[in-house]
Amino acid sequence: IKMAGDSRFPDVDTDVSEKNEETEIVVNVGGVRQVFYGDNLNQYPETRLAELINCLSGGYDSIFSLCDDYDPGKREFYFDRDPDAFKCIIDVYYFGEIHMKKGICPICFKNEMEFWKVDLKFLDDCCKTHLSEKKEELEEIARRVQLILDDLGVDASESRWRRCQKYIWKFLEKPESSYPARVIAVLSFLFILISSVVMCVGTIPDMQVTDAEGNRMEHPTLDSIETACIGWFTMEYVLRLISSPNKLHFALSFMNIVDVLAILPFYVSLILTHLGAKLMELSNVQQAVQALRIMRIARIFKLARHSSGLQTLTYALKNSFKELGLLLMYLAVGIFVFSALGYTMEQSHPETLFKSIPQSFWWAIITMTTVGYGDIYPKTTLGKLNAAISFLCGVIAIALPIHPIINNFVRYYNKQRVLETAAKHELELMELNSAEGKAASSKSELEDLVREGKEGPFYSSRLKVSHSDTFIHLLSEEKHYRTRLQSCK
């Protein structure tokens, strides 16, 4: 605001006859000076730079509402913002689109665009994808921090049964929460291994016994071990279902469906064995029981619950459908071409093993995948040349999509480690803030954070306890702008 007798600020130029298109202003952002002309800035009149052209006639109140400082002699506006991000943003006035340079934090760049009042629609699609990925990472960090805070928070108004449910859920689902929970996780892992070994050993003829009717069956000792394992799995599943906060989501979860498939065949077989003979022939009961026993292999997938490596592999394959589709397409084309050529070239040999093109598909599959069982093989010179070309093409076809699949696996594995570290860092900053007396007591702070996470965006100003460049600011509806010194570079 201009003060009486203050010679620093002479009267602002109010010559309205000067056309905005011919107006020249100088913008100093973090020590970097840029000269702009009105004809360029007025292309986007809603932006902050375009408003600078029109604010000269509005007095110093209007000027200082848009910038940090102003030199009327040089017509130079000063901003304490990130100059690197500003260099990218001004491209909209010359090229109509914005590209975010490598090394700039996407969230900080988004805040810079909002400060300069440039719409996100001018951001190029490739940069929008990068921004969306960063938002997803921050939301995942928020979710993990929220889960930890939910575990730490204690609501005195909850009933004893509700508190017991939360304790059982944490005890069975979160091995890192306590030492007894880790012991239970190890026991569950051992029971899965034991049941899988028993299932395999039970098929060995020397480990089987003969019943009164002469039919071979599993050894009673192995059957007892199997029953004990199923009892553990059943108890574990029932306790987790009872203590689950969302039982519908729990029942429809993929891993929980696997648990049911691992448990259900035992009880169905037990029912058919004791009651099925009255409803159907004994041979049909035995066939049904044998088919259900095969379903016990589903329990091996229970290992994915205790193995982050298997979970990472599953995610990598799920996000590599395009690459896997290309692999199958390459192999399908090669199998069709080389099986047809092999059938044609081998017809001249009297002892040919290629009876038809569909039969030749099997030879092409085992050749292109370099398995080579040797049950079908070419006998003519042209047929052998075709086989050599087919397995060389098979190696190339398999090798091409493998690298993107491996990259997806490594990217997801590294991302999980970064998210885990970031969530721990958030909690450490919160504890540091509490220790320095910048927040209320621990109990009330945790309750407020949990309430804010439920009522609105989880990333609130309460979590912003540091201005370190390594601190990842959380998303919120509010606009939190960082100065040039605090920007990620």
Order of alpha helices (4+ residues) and beta strands (2+ residues): beta-beta-alpha-alpha-alpha-beta-beta-alpha-alpha-alpha-alpha-alpha-alpha-beta-beta-alpha-alpha-alpha-alpha-alpha-alpha-alpha-alpha-alpha
